[in-house]
Amino acid sequence: MTTGTETRRFEAEVAQVLHLVTHSLYSHKEIFLRELISNASDACDKLRFESLADPSLAAEDSELRIEVSWDPDARTVSVRDNGIGMSRDEVIANIGTVASSGTRRYLEALSGEQKNDARLIGQFGVGFYSAFVVADRVTVLSRRAGSDEGVKWESDGKGEYTLDDAADLARGTTVILHLKADEDEFLRPWTLRQTIRKYSDHVAFPIRVPKDKDGKPEDGEFETINAASALWARPKSEITEDEYQGFYKSLGHDFNDALTWTHNRVEGSQSFTTLLYLPSQPPFDLAMGGRDERKGLKLYIKRVFIMDAADELLPNYLRFVRGVVDADDLPLNVSREILQQNRQLEKIRAACVKRVLDLIEKLARDDADKFTTFWKAFGNTLKEGIVEDSANRERIAKLLRFASTKGEGAAQVVSLDDYIGRMQVGQDVIWAITADSHTAAAGSPQLEVLKARDIEVLLLSDRIDEWMLGNLTEYAGKKIQSAAKGELPLDEAGKQKQEEASKQAAPLVERIKALLGERVGDVRVSARLTDSPSCLALADFDMAPHLARLLREAGHEMPSAKPTLEINPGHRLVQRLEGEGDDAKAGDLAALLLEQAEITAGAQLEDPASFVRRMNRVLLG
């Protein structure tokens, strides 16, 4: 006998589902307080809406609020609101049915304009069950506005609950958590206050806790501990500069004023607010943490704190930015602790990046002193964007500042636009050199011929510069080239002179190759040198020796590469070698030509002691 096609509903083991919700969904157990306060806020907001049509609903107690209290003797924590409350049927629908969101159904029933005005937070219908993360029994007492009938709901979170009538209840809902034996920390008033301030400081309704004495609440004495407002949600025209600075200091735990900020509201299919600050100096957590420790932006959804260090909202190279992103809606996992990637998130991220780059550009254009302060603090970090953000590479490159052979010392004040503006007639290359210090870059022998021709060279001495330059190959149609890599472009006269010098020095070049043997890959006459006897030459994609040394010191395995040695046949030291008949002495001179070239390039000598002995032999004749 065959069975025909049939349609059936999924069945669920309720006890197992509740176990998963309470033991696997939340990574931070303190989240329960955020979820219960969010539910209480929604209840107050619903009453606010319904009382517009029927003022009598809120008449008995019009000051909407949320109260969190604790009882160390009974080992309970209670969250109470005087919002809309629930009838018996609503308790069954909202709490007795897992993943049934009363807020979501309420929002669906609102008109478009009402939805925009609502500050309702809940969406999944599971936040209430986070109470069972810290409680082994939960009691709910509720009376709906406009009704005299109260209801009591109670459960141990193992699959069943009890319902009973409750008399003499005030309007609203009280959730009582009977804490597990190992959850004493939530009986401490300091822990409750800190958790509320962390997650719910900007909830629109006052959150009150009892004043305490020796850890015990005092009857009838309450204090409001949340801000109950969000500065970023107010119109910009109503916020003073002192208020912006005050909020920044509380946000970033910084004693210094912010350098500047940008505050924007985006309306449309996706609405969100951003308030982004540029600090005036590296925040403490940025200086102490690495690239992977992100604490810059705080993500809120309808004023409820979701997460810190929101990596998804800004790329790594903008990790110095401090601020707030408050979205009306974003795709979160059910615990509301993890963002899910989608186009909405990409749109917010793109908007944040654009706002920050706009802000830095405005600073560079309108306030040179503040931009100098910014660059000294965060220039190195911004350079990472050349590698990480190809879409904005040109914008970031425009903001970069460098020292140069025509600048003042090590001051990084030359932009790429400045450089292009004073290029020589016929020059089509932006020249740069990297080294492990400004002095080493400025004194590099590889710059000699460019200096002699009065060609400006950018001097890059930060650790990131070699990595950055490998990804910044052109700007504004001009090629960017390292003066230490490849071959220098020569005019016809220069080429002819170079060929003649190479031909005349060919026997010397061969002798040096033989003397150095396996220590070099090649030896050739240099077109770069005018005053120095030798230097190293790199291929276009070779790693600079100083960077290879730093990586090796950091524990990275680096492939061994034989350097190319360039010599200046007109230098007296090279001429001395050429006329030296003793092969041992000529070998010392050849080795010194290589070793001094390696030192000026930032390479590490394999045998410093041999170098010193060799130098002494040459000096003593």
N, C-alpha and C positions, 0 to 999 in steps of 0.2 A: 504494500500500500504506500503511495507517495503522498507527501504533505505539500500543499500548495504554498505559494508565497504569502507571508504574513508580515505585518508591521507591528513591532513591539517597542515599548519604552525601555530605556536603560533602567536597570535597577541599581540601587546603591546601598552599601552597608553603612548605615548612618554612623554607627559608632566608629568605624574605621575612617570615614571621612572627617569626623570631628578630631580624631587622633592625628590625622595628617595636618589639619588646619592648625592645631595647637602645638604640634611638635616639629613640623617640617616647614611651615610657611614663613615664620618670622625668624630672622637671624639675630635681632636684638629684642630681648624680652621687654625692655622699657617701652617698646612701641605700643603696648596695650593702652597706655595712658593717652597717647596721641589719638588712637582710634576711638576710645570712649569719649574724649573731649570733642572730637570731630562729630560724633553722633549727637552729642549734646548741643553743639553749635547748630547742626542741621535742625534739631528740634526747636531751638529758639528762632531760627530763621523762618521755619514753617509757620510758627505762631505769628511772627511779624507779618507775614504775607496774609494769613487768614484773618488777622485782626483788622486789616485794612477794609475788608468787606463787613466784618462783624466785630466792632470794637469791644463788645461785651466779653469776648473770649479772653482778653488780656486785662480786664478791668480789675480783677481781684489782686493782681500783682504785676504791674506794668513794667517794672525794671527787670529786663531779661538778663540772666546771669547763669554762670556755671560755678558750682562749688565742689571742691575736692577736699575731703577730710580723711582722717585715719583714726583708728582706735587700737592702741598697742595692747590693751587688755584682751579685747575680742579678736585681735589679729585681722582686722578688716581695713580695707580702703574703699571709700565710697565716692562716686561721681554723681552729682545731682544737678539737674537743670530744671528751670521753671518754664520750659518751652511747651510745645503742643501736647505732649503726652501721648499715650496709646490706650485704645479700648482693648477689651479682651480679644476681639477678632484681629485687631492690628498686632497685638503681641504674638498671636499664633502665626500670623502671616510674616511678620518681620523678624522675630527671634526664633520661633518654633520651626521655621523653614530655612534650612541652610542655603546660603547664596541667594536669598530673596531680599533685594534691596528696596526698602521703602522709599529711600531718597530718589533712587533712579525712577521708580514709578511716579513719584511726585513731580519730578522734573519733566517727565514725558507728558504729564497732564497740563503743564504750564504753556502759555503762549510764548512766541519767540521773544517778545519784548520783556516778558516776565522772567524768562530764562536768563536774559542778559543781566537783569538786576539781582538775580538770586546768587547767594554765596554758598550754596549747598555743596557739600564736600563728598559725601559717601557715594559709592558706585557699585561695589561688588557684593555687598550683603554678607561679608564674612568678618569685617572689622570687629564686631562685638565679640566674636569667639576668641579673639586674642586675649581676652580676660582669663581664659583657661590656661594660658602659658604660665601665669603666676598664681592662679587660684585653683583650689580643688573643689570649690563650690561657689556658685554665683547666684545672687538673689536680685530680682528686678521688681521694683515697686513703681506703678505708673497709674496716673489718672489723666484722661484726655480733657483738654480744655472744653468747657461747655457741658461736661458730664459730672455726675456725682458718684459714679461707680469706679472704684479702684480695682486693680488686679495685681496679684503677686505671682511671679514666675520664678521657678527655682530649678537648678540642674547641677549635676556634678560633671557634665560634659562627656558622659559616657554613652549617650544615645537616647536618654529619656529625660523628660522634664515634668514638673508638676505645675498646675495652675490652680489658683484659689482667689476668692474675692478678698479685697482688702478695704477696710474702712478708714475714714478720717485721713485720707492722703491729700497732700497739697497738690496743686496742678503741676504736671511735669513728670519726670522720670528720675528714679534713683537706682543706680547700679551698685550693688554691694559685693565686693570681692572678698571671700574668705581665703586668706593667703595660705599657700603651701608652707610646710615647716621650714623650708630653706630660703624663703623669700623675705627675710627680716629687713632687707635694705629698703623696701618700700614702706616700712613703718617709720622711717626716718624723715622728718619734715624737710631736711635739706635736700634729700634725694628727690622727693616729690616736687619741690619748688624748682630745682635745676632741670628736671625732665620737662616740666610744664614750660619753663622759659625756653628750653631748647626747641621743642616741637610746636608749641602752641602760643608763643608770645604775641603773635599778630592776629590771632583769632578775633573776630569783630566784637565778641561779647566779653564782658569782664569775667575773669576766672579768679575766684576767691578761695583762699585757704584760711583755716583758723590760725590765729596767733597761738604760739606754743610756749610752754614753760617746761623746761627739762624734758623736752621731747614729747610732751603730751599737749593735745589741743585744749585751748581755753574755750569754754562754752560761750557762744554768742559773739565772740570777738573775731571778726574776719578782716582780712586785708586782701586787696586786689594785687596780684603779682604779675599780670601780663600787661603789655603795652595797650592791648585792645584796639590798636590801630596800626596800620602799615604805612610808613612814610612814603614808600614808593607808589602807593595806591592813590595818594593825593595829587591834585593838579600841580604842575611845576610852579605855576604862578603864585601858589599859596605857601611855598616852602622857601625859607630863608637860607642863605649860605651857611649860617651857623648851624641850622638844623641838618643840612646835608653833611657838614663836617662832623657833627656830633654822631650822626648815624654811622658814618664811616668808621669812626673810632670804636664804637661799640661793636660794629660788624667785624672789623679786622683786628681788634685788640691792639690797636696802634695808637701810640701817644702823639704821633705827628699828624698834621693835616694832610689830607689827600692833595695830590698835585692838581687834579681836575676830575671831572666826571661827566657822564652822559645819562640822561633819564628819558626814556621813550616808552610810549604805549602803542602797540600795534593792534588794530581792530580789523575784523574780517572773519573769514571762515575759521581762522585760528587766532585767538586773541591772547596776548601776553604782554607783560611789562618787564622792562629791563632797567636796572640802575647799576651802572658799571663805573668803577673808580680806578684811576691810575694812582698808586701810592707814590710818595715822594722819595722813598727809599725802600730797599728790599724788606718786606715783612719778616718777622722772626721765623715763622714756619717755612718761608721760602728759602731762607738762608740755611736753616737746619736740615730741611728735607731735600730729597733728590727730585729728579725729573718725574718720578712715578708717584710722588706724594703730593696729591692735589688738594688744596684747601681753599681755592680762590673764590668759587661761586657757591652760593646757597640756592638750592632749588625749592621753590614753594609751589603748591597748587592751591589756588584760592586761599592764600595766606597761611596755609598749613605747611610746616616744614617737612620736606620729603627727604632730602639728603644734602650732605656737605660734599665738598670735593667733586663737584659734578663734571667729570671728565668729558662727558658727551656734549657739553655746552660750549666748550672752548678748546682749541687745540693746545698741545703742550707748550708751544712757544709763547703763548699768551697767559701762562700760568701765574704771572705776577698780578693779573687783574683781580680786583676784589669786587664783590657786588652781589646782587640778587636778581634772579629770574623767577617771575611769578606767572605761571600759565593758568589759564582757565581750565585747560584739560590737557593731559598728556598720557600716552600709553605707558602704563606701569604694570609690573607684575602684581599679583593679587595682594601681596604683602605691602605694596606701595613703597618698596625699598630699592627696586631695580627698574631703570628705564628700559623700555623696549625700542629698538631701532625702527624708525619709519620716517616718512616724509615730513611729518609734523616736527619731529625732533631735528631733522636736517634743516628745516626752515628756520627754526629758532637758533640753531648753531650758526648758520650763515649770517643771520641778522646780528648776532653777538659779535662775530668776527668783523663784520662791516662797521659796526658802531665803534669798536675799539680802534680799528685802523683809521677811521674818520677822525676820532678823537686825537690820536697821535699826530696825524697830518695837520690838524688844526693847530696843535701845539707847535709843531715845527714851523708853520706858516706865520703864526700870530704872536708867539711868545718864545723868543730865542733862549732866554734865561731858563725858563721852565723846561724847555725841550732839552737843554744841556743837562739839567738835573736828571731828567728822565733817562737820557742816553747813558749817563755815567752809571745809573743804577741798574738799567735793564737792557742796555744795548746788546750785550752778549746773548741774552735770552732771546731777544727779537731776531737775532741772526739765524737762530735755528729754523725760523719760518722759511728761509730761503730753500732749505732742504725739505721741510715737511709740508709746505703749502704751495704747490706749484701754481695753483689757480691765482694766488695773490702775490706771486714772486716779484712781479714788476713793482707793485705798490710797496712791498716791504723793502725792495732794493732802493727805492727812492728815499726811504727814511734812514738808510744806513749812513754812518759817518766814519771817516777814516783819518788817520794821520797821513801826511804826505811829505815828499821831499821839498815841497814848496810851502809846507805848513809851519806852524810854530811848535817845535819840539814834539812831544808825544801827544799833544792835544788832538783829539779826534773831531775835527770840525769841517772836514772836506766831504761834501756829498758827491755822488756820481754826476749829478747835474753841474756842480761847480767844476769838476774835472773836465767834463765835455766842453763847458763854456770857455775854457782857456787852453784847449788842445791846439797844437801847432797846425798850420796849414798843411793839408795832405796827410795828417796823422789820423788813422782810423782804428787804433787799438788803445784800450784803456790798460795801462801797465800797472802791475801790482807785484809785491814781493811778500812772502810770509816768513816769519821767524819767531823764535820763542821769547823775544823781547824787542822793544822799540829800538834800542841801541843796536842790537844785532841786525835788525832789518835796515836801519838807516846806514849802517856801515858795511852792508853786504857788498863784496867785490862784484857780484853779478849786476850791480846797478851802474858800474863805472862808465860804460859807454853811453848809457841813457842820460846820465848826469852830464857827461861831456857834450851831448847834443841838446842839453837844456830841456829834456823831456821829463815831465812830471811822473812820479811813480808813487802809488799808494802803498803805505807801509802798514802791513797787517801783522799784529803781534799777539793776538788773543788765541787761546788754544783751539777755539772753534773755527778760526779763520781758514785754515787749510781745507777742512771739511766743507765749509761754506763755499769757498772759491771753486771747489770741484763741481758745484751745482749752479754757480752763477757764472755762466760762460759768456753772456752778453747782456747789454743794457742799452735801451734806446737805439738799437741797431748797431751798436759798437761792440766789437769783440773784446772780452776781458781776458788778458793773458798774463801768466806769471813770467816775470823777468828771468826766473831761474829755470824755466822749462822750454823745451823745443829750441828752435833756432831763431835768432833775431833777424827780422827782415832788413835787408840791405839794399841800397840803391846800386846801380850798375857799377859806379866807381868803387863802392864799398865791397861788392862781390869780387871785383877784379883784384883789389888790394888783399882781400882775404885769401883768394886762391894763390896769389903770389907768395904770401906769408906761409901758407900751408906747404907749398912746394919747397920753399927754401928750408923749412924746419922739418921736413919729412925724415931725414936721418935721426935728428934729435928725438922726434916723436917715437920712432921705432926703438931707439935705445931706452927711452923711459918705459915703454911697454915691456921690454925685456927685463929691465931692472925691477919693475913692480910685479910682473908675472900675473898670478891669479888674483891679486888684490884689486885689479881694475878690469872693467869690461872693455874700455877703450880709452885712448888718449888722443887729443886733437888740439889744434891751434884755436884759441878762443877769439870770438868776435866781440865778447862782452868786456874784456879786461883792458884797462889803460894804465893802472898804477900797481895792481897786485900781481903776484907771480902765477897764481893758479886759483881755480874754483871748480866746484862740481857742476855738472850740467845734468838735468833730468829730462826724461821723455815727458811728453804732454800729460800722461796719466800716471806718472810715478808719484809715490808719496814722498813728501818732503822729509828729509832726514830727522829734523827736530820732532815732527809728529810721530814718526816711526819709533824714535827713542822714548817719547812719552807713553805710547801704547805698550811698548815692551816693558817699561817700568811698571805699568799698570797690570802686568801679567798676561798680556796678549802675545800669542805666538806670531812673529813677523817673519815673512819669507826673507831669506838673505839675497840681496841684489848687489851685483858688482857695479860700482859707480863709474861714470864717465868723467875723466879728468880733463879739464881744459887748461892749457898753459899759455902764458904770455911770453913769446920768444924775446921780446925787447927788455924784459926785466933782468936785472943784474944777477939775481939768484939762479934764474934759468940759464943765463949765459955762463955762469960759473960752472953749472952742471955740464953744459955742453963742452967746456974746455977741460973738464976734469979727466985725467988719464987713469986715475986709480978707481977701479970698479967698486971697491968697498966704499970709498968716499962718495962716489957718484950715486951708489945705492942709498946712502944716508940722505943725500940731497933730494933724490927722487921721492923717497918715503916722506920727507918733510913737506914736499910740495903737495903730496896727497893728504897728509894728516892735517896740515893747516887749512886746506880746502874743506876737509871734513869738519873741523872745529868751527869755521865761519858759517858752515851750513847747518850747524846745530846737531851734527851726528855725534855719537859716542865713540871714543877711541877704544878699540878692543884691548890695547895694551898701553896704558898711559905711562907705565914705568919705562918701557922701551923707547917711547917718544921722548921722554926726558933725557935718557942716556944718549940718544941719537942727537938731540939738540945740543947737549953739552959737547959731544965730539965735534960737531960742526963749528961751534963757537970757539973751541980751543984750537981748531985748525988741525 
